[in-house]
Amino acid sequence: MKTKLTLFSALFFLMIGFGNAQKSGKNKDDDSQSIISGKVNISKYHSREQLDDMSKGELLTLYIERIEVIVNILPNIAFATKPGVTMKSLGIPETKENKKALEDNKEASDDYFESTVEFQTKILPYSDTNDLIAAILFYESTLKALHTYNDFKED
């Protein structure tokens, strides 16, 4: 009985190990990174009246959230406007150099966003509330325009 239990346990762990090895193999073939990553949408679009009713702190949060989305999407719209598009799906060779370029681009984007937020949190509170509202509305209209991006493509 003890031998059967030991044999069954060994077989069980072998099957689990084999299953994990199969999953690892699949992930290596499909490890393409998305061109667009990070925050890529906002939770809500606002009217001027809604923004007029908000505190300056709430407006600052909205402003920074919109900058984050724009920083993650706009530089890459020639490739994609939504996450999930990879170099592989675009037919871009996944060479070591291309993967490194994508990683460097993401890192530069993250660094830019972090330094922008640091600056904005220090300086933006001094901005005029009406200018802040106008900027949020402008950013939101820009983000809405991304939904029509494909209309500009010619086939």
Contacts in CASP RR format, 6 or more apart in sequence:
PFRMAT RR
TARGET T0000
AUTHOR 0000-0000-0000
METHOD contacts of the structure
MODEL  1
MKTKLTLFSALFFLMIGFGNAQKSGKNKDDDSQSIISGKVNISKYHSREQ
LDDMSKGELLTLYIERIEVIVNILPNIAFATKPGVTMKSLGIPETKENKK
ALEDNKEASDDYFESTVEFQTKILPYSDTNDLIAAILFYESTLKALHTYN
DFKED
32 86 0 8 1.000
32 87 0 8 1.000
32 88 0 8 1.000
32 89 0 8 1.000
32 94 0 8 1.000
33 86 0 8 1.000
33 87 0 8 1.000
33 99 0 8 1.000
33 102 0 8 1.000
33 103 0 8 1.000
33 106 0 8 1.000
34 83 0 8 1.000
34 84 0 8 1.000
34 85 0 8 1.000
34 86 0 8 1.000
35 76 0 8 1.000
35 79 0 8 1.000
35 80 0 8 1.000
35 84 0 8 1.000
35 85 0 8 1.000
35 86 0 8 1.000
35 87 0 8 1.000
35 90 0 8 1.000
35 102 0 8 1.000
36 72 0 8 1.000
36 73 0 8 1.000
36 76 0 8 1.000
36 79 0 8 1.000
36 80 0 8 1.000
36 81 0 8 1.000
36 82 0 8 1.000
36 83 0 8 1.000
36 84 0 8 1.000
36 85 0 8 1.000
37 72 0 8 1.000
37 83 0 8 1.000
37 106 0 8 1.000
38 68 0 8 1.000
38 72 0 8 1.000
38 83 0 8 1.000
39 65 0 8 1.000
39 68 0 8 1.000
39 69 0 8 1.000
39 72 0 8 1.000
40 69 0 8 1.000
40 72 0 8 1.000
40 73 0 8 1.000
40 82 0 8 1.000
40 83 0 8 1.000
41 69 0 8 1.000
41 143 0 8 1.000
42 65 0 8 1.000
42 66 0 8 1.000
42 69 0 8 1.000
42 140 0 8 1.000
42 143 0 8 1.000
45 140 0 8 1.000
45 143 0 8 1.000
45 144 0 8 1.000
46 62 0 8 1.000
46 136 0 8 1.000
46 137 0 8 1.000
46 140 0 8 1.000
48 133 0 8 1.000
48 137 0 8 1.000
51 59 0 8 1.000
51 62 0 8 1.000
51 133 0 8 1.000
51 136 0 8 1.000
51 137 0 8 1.000
52 133 0 8 1.000
54 62 0 8 1.000
56 125 0 8 1.000
56 129 0 8 1.000
56 132 0 8 1.000
57 125 0 8 1.000
59 129 0 8 1.000
59 132 0 8 1.000
59 133 0 8 1.000
59 136 0 8 1.000
60 120 0 8 1.000
60 121 0 8 1.000
60 124 0 8 1.000
60 125 0 8 1.000
60 132 0 8 1.000
62 136 0 8 1.000
63 120 0 8 1.000
63 124 0 8 1.000
63 132 0 8 1.000
63 135 0 8 1.000
63 136 0 8 1.000
63 139 0 8 1.000
64 117 0 8 1.000
64 120 0 8 1.000
64 121 0 8 1.000
64 124 0 8 1.000
66 136 0 8 1.000
66 139 0 8 1.000
66 140 0 8 1.000
66 143 0 8 1.000
67 113 0 8 1.000
67 116 0 8 1.000
67 117 0 8 1.000
67 120 0 8 1.000
67 139 0 8 1.000
68 113 0 8 1.000
68 117 0 8 1.000
69 143 0 8 1.000
70 139 0 8 1.000
70 142 0 8 1.000
70 143 0 8 1.000
71 109 0 8 1.000
71 112 0 8 1.000
71 113 0 8 1.000
71 116 0 8 1.000
72 109 0 8 1.000
72 113 0 8 1.000
73 81 0 8 1.000
73 143 0 8 1.000
73 146 0 8 1.000
74 142 0 8 1.000
75 105 0 8 1.000
75 109 0 8 1.000
77 146 0 8 1.000
77 149 0 8 1.000
79 85 0 8 1.000
79 90 0 8 1.000
80 90 0 8 1.000
81 146 0 8 1.000
81 149 0 8 1.000
81 150 0 8 1.000
87 93 0 8 1.000
87 94 0 8 1.000
87 98 0 8 1.000
87 99 0 8 1.000
87 102 0 8 1.000
88 94 0 8 1.000
92 98 0 8 1.000
124 132 0 8 1.000
END
